[in-house]
Amino acid sequence: MTSTGEAGALSFERDIKPLFRDKDRDSMMQAFDLFDYADVADNADAIVGSLRSGQMPCDGAWPDADVEKLQEWIDAGKPA
């Protein structure tokens, strides 16, 4: 189930950023900041691809619903 706001749209701050843990952020800081909207938006396709392939995160796969939420956010134009 998707967590949507009153307009029915996903947002980075409310729905996407909380999917990333502190240790995920720490491990990716040399490339980009998973807590920063612009960095995640710029790298969103690579992030979702890494999640789907199992390359990310290194300690176990995300639930399918969370990967789908990220994909829905991308498909919606990556709203802040």
C-alpha positions as CSV (number, residue, x, y, z in Angstrom):
1,M,0.0,0.0,0.0
2,T,1.3,3.4,-0.9
3,S,1.6,6.2,1.6
4,T,0.1,9.2,-0.1
5,G,-0.7,12.7,0.9
6,E,-3.9,14.6,0.5
7,A,-3.2,15.1,-3.2
8,G,-2.5,11.4,-3.6
9,A,1.1,12.0,-4.5
10,L,4.2,10.4,-2.9
11,S,6.8,12.9,-1.6
12,F,10.5,12.4,-1.0
13,E,10.5,13.8,2.6
14,R,7.4,11.8,3.8
15,D,7.6,8.6,1.7
16,I,11.0,8.0,0.2
17,K,13.7,9.4,2.5
18,P,12.4,7.2,5.4
19,L,13.1,4.1,3.4
20,F,16.8,4.7,3.6
21,R,18.6,3.9,6.9
22,D,21.5,5.8,8.4
23,K,23.8,2.9,7.5
24,D,22.6,3.0,3.9
25,R,23.4,6.7,3.8
26,D,26.8,6.2,5.4
27,S,27.8,3.5,2.9
28,M,26.7,5.6,-0.1
29,M,28.1,9.0,1.0
30,Q,31.2,8.7,-1.3
31,A,28.8,8.7,-4.3
32,F,25.8,10.7,-3.1
33,D,23.6,11.4,-0.1
34,L,20.5,9.2,0.3
35,F,19.0,11.8,2.6
36,D,19.3,14.6,0.0
37,Y,16.4,15.1,-2.4
38,A,18.5,16.3,-5.4
39,D,21.0,13.5,-5.0
40,V,18.3,10.8,-4.8
41,A,16.4,12.3,-7.7
42,D,19.5,12.5,-9.9
43,N,20.4,8.9,-9.1
44,A,16.9,7.4,-8.8
45,D,17.0,5.1,-11.7
46,A,20.4,3.6,-10.6
47,I,19.1,3.3,-7.1
48,V,16.0,1.4,-8.0
49,G,18.0,-0.7,-10.4
50,S,20.5,-1.6,-7.7
51,L,17.6,-2.5,-5.3
52,R,15.9,-4.7,-7.9
53,S,19.2,-6.5,-8.7
54,G,20.1,-7.1,-5.1
55,Q,23.2,-5.0,-5.1
56,M,21.7,-2.6,-2.6
57,P,21.5,-2.7,0.3
58,C,24.3,-5.1,1.1
59,D,22.5,-6.7,4.2
60,G,19.3,-7.9,2.6
61,A,16.7,-7.0,0.0
62,W,14.1,-4.3,0.5
63,P,10.5,-5.5,0.6
64,D,8.9,-5.5,-2.8
65,A,6.4,-2.9,-1.7
66,D,9.2,-0.5,-0.8
67,V,10.9,-1.0,-4.1
68,E,7.6,-0.4,-5.9
69,K,7.0,2.8,-3.8
70,L,10.3,4.1,-5.0
71,Q,9.4,3.3,-8.6
72,E,6.0,4.9,-8.2
73,W,7.8,8.1,-6.9
74,I,10.1,8.0,-10.0
75,D,7.2,7.5,-12.4
76,A,5.3,10.4,-10.7
77,G,8.2,12.8,-11.6
78,K,10.1,12.5,-8.3
79,P,8.1,15.0,-6.3
80,A,9.8,16.7,-3.4
